[in-house]
């Protein structure tokens, strides 16, 4: 059971790291790198959507950071829904 939990945590961390890099690269205007990271997000989690991430992060009160994150994810080419 612990092994499965560890695999799940590693999977989530990898996907989160790639999605964050996609947003960061996009905000820096490095669109090719952003799209490469976005492709990796979708390889790891084919059903990933920005909408799903927005719902998961609604409890965070830092709206400016959330806005920049989602704007970057859109620029990187990740699907909205």
C-alpha positions in Angstrom: 0.0 0.0 0.0 2.8 2.4 0.9 4.5 1.7 -2.5 1.3 2.7 -4.4 0.9 5.8 -2.3 4.5 6.8 -3.1 3.9 6.3 -6.8 0.8 8.5 -6.6 2.7 11.3 -4.8 5.6 11.1 -7.3 3.1 11.2 -10.2 1.4 14.3 -8.8 4.7 16.1 -8.1 6.0 15.4 -11.7 2.7 16.7 -13.2 2.7 19.7 -10.9 6.3 20.5 -11.7 5.7 20.3 -15.5 2.6 22.4 -15.3 4.3 25.1 -13.2 7.2 25.2 -15.7 4.7 25.4 -18.6 3.1 28.5 -17.0 6.4 30.1 -16.1 8.0 29.6 -19.5 4.8 30.9 -21.2 4.8 34.1 -19.0 8.5 34.6 -19.9 7.6 34.4 -23.6 9.5 31.1 -24.0 6.6 29.5 -25.8 8.4 26.5 -27.4 9.6 25.5 -23.9 6.2 26.1 -22.4 4.6 23.9 -25.1 7.1 21.2 -24.5 6.3 21.2 -20.7 2.5 21.3 -21.6 3.0 18.2 -23.8 4.7 16.4 -20.9 1.8 17.3 -18.6 -0.6 15.8 -21.1 1.6 12.7 -21.5 1.5 12.2 -17.7 -2.1 13.1 -17.2 -4.0 13.0 -20.6 -7.3 14.3 -19.0 -5.6 17.4 -17.5 -7.5 20.6 -17.9 -7.0 24.2 -16.7 -10.6 24.1 -15.4 -9.9 21.1 -13.2 -6.8 22.8 -11.7 -8.8 26.0 -11.1 -11.4 24.1 -9.1 -8.7 22.4 -7.1 -7.0 25.7 -6.2 -10.1 27.8 -5.4 -9.3 27.7 -1.7 -6.1 29.6 -2.2 -6.5 33.2 -1.6 -3.7 34.5 -3.7 -5.8 35.4 -6.7 -3.0 37.4 -8.5 -0.7 34.4 -8.5 -3.6 32.1 -9.5 -4.4 34.4 -12.4 -0.8 34.4 -13.6 -0.6 30.7 -13.3 -3.8 30.1 -15.4 -2.8 32.7 -17.9 0.5 31.0 -18.4 -1.1 27.5 -18.7 -3.4 28.9 -21.4 -0.4 30.5 -23.3 1.4 27.1 -23.0 -1.5 25.5 -24.9 -3.0 23.4 -22.2 -6.7 22.7 -22.6 -9.2 24.8 -20.8 -11.8 22.0 -20.4 
